[in-house]
Amino acid sequence: LINSKKMDAAIKDTCIDPRSKKVVIYEETWSKHIVTNHVEMSNFYSEVKETIENPDKIIFGRKPQTEELYIKTFPSVDVAVSTRDLPEGITIVTTAYSDTSGKNWTSKGEEKWKK
């Protein structure tokens, strides 16, 4: 679904990261994937946006050529936002989760950018 995302799909938000990279959050990704599969994130939408716009660090994702993981620590939660660069020239959010989901993102990849 994510790879064949239509350019006219409903965009929930567009964020600009510290490197001036534009990152798109699709409504469907937020409501049908993130909120459904990572229920703990349902009240942390503003933190997801802030993690993209002002991360503590960005690390290489599972596919280092096209995927990145944005990480930020907040007083109440640690947030990780995964993105993918699409061939169409846009970067999209693929998922977001917090430390409460048992993910150990610090060991997932090398640091690509740090505050």
C-alpha positions in Angstrom: 0.0 0.0 0.0 2.7 2.5 1.0 4.8 2.0 -2.2 1.7 2.5 -4.4 0.4 5.5 -2.5 -1.4 7.8 -4.9 -0.2 11.3 -5.1 -3.8 12.5 -4.6 -4.4 10.6 -1.3 -5.5 12.8 1.6 -2.6 14.5 3.2 -3.0 15.0 7.0 0.1 17.2 7.3 3.4 18.2 5.8 6.5 18.8 8.0 9.9 20.2 7.3 12.8 18.5 9.0 16.0 20.3 10.2 17.7 19.5 6.9 14.8 21.2 5.0 13.5 17.9 3.9 9.7 17.8 3.3 7.9 14.9 5.0 4.3 14.0 4.3 1.9 12.4 6.8 -1.0 10.8 5.0 -4.4 10.6 6.8 -4.6 6.9 6.0 -1.2 6.2 7.4 -2.1 8.0 10.7 -5.7 6.7 11.1 -5.4 3.2 9.7 -1.9 2.2 10.5 -0.4 4.2 13.3 -3.4 4.7 15.5 -4.6 1.1 14.9 -1.3 -0.8 15.3 0.4 1.6 17.8 -2.6 2.5 20.0 -0.3 4.3 22.5 0.4 6.9 19.8 -3.2 8.1 19.4 -2.8 11.0 21.8 0.7 12.0 20.5 0.1 13.5 17.1 1.7 16.8 18.0 4.8 14.9 19.3 5.0 12.9 16.0 5.1 16.2 14.1 7.6 17.7 16.5 9.8 14.6 16.2 10.1 15.2 12.4 10.5 19.0 12.7 12.9 19.0 15.7 14.3 15.5 16.3 17.1 14.7 18.8 18.6 12.6 16.1 17.9 10.8 12.8 19.2 7.3 12.2 19.4 5.1 9.1 16.3 2.9 8.7 16.1 -0.8 7.7 16.7 0.2 4.1 19.4 2.9 4.5 19.1 4.2 0.9 15.4 5.1 1.4 14.4 4.9 5.1 15.1 7.0 8.1 14.1 6.9 11.8 13.5 10.3 13.5 13.9 10.1 17.3 12.9 12.5 20.0 12.6 12.3 23.8 9.8 14.2 25.5 9.1 14.4 29.2 6.3 11.9 29.0 7.3 9.7 26.0 10.1 8.8 23.6 8.9 8.9 20.0 10.3 7.3 16.9 8.9 8.2 13.4 9.9 6.0 10.4 10.0 7.6 6.9 10.5 6.4 3.4 11.7 8.2 0.3 9.4 7.3 -2.6 10.5 7.2 -6.3 8.0 10.1 -6.9 10.4 12.3 -5.1 8.4 12.6 -1.8 9.2 11.4 1.7 6.3 9.9 3.6 5.8 8.7 7.2 5.4 5.0 7.3 4.8 4.5 11.0 5.4 6.0 14.5 5.7 4.4 17.9 6.8 5.1 21.4 9.1 3.4 23.9 6.0 1.7 25.4 5.7 -0.5 22.4 9.0 -2.3 23.3 11.0 -1.2 20.3 14.7 -0.7 20.7 15.3 1.9 18.0 18.8 2.9 19.3 20.2 -0.3 18.0 18.5 -0.1 14.6 20.9 1.9 12.6 23.8 4.3 12.4 23.3 8.0 13.3 22.7 10.1 10.2 22.0 13.5 11.8 22.2 14.8 15.4 21.0 18.0 17.0 
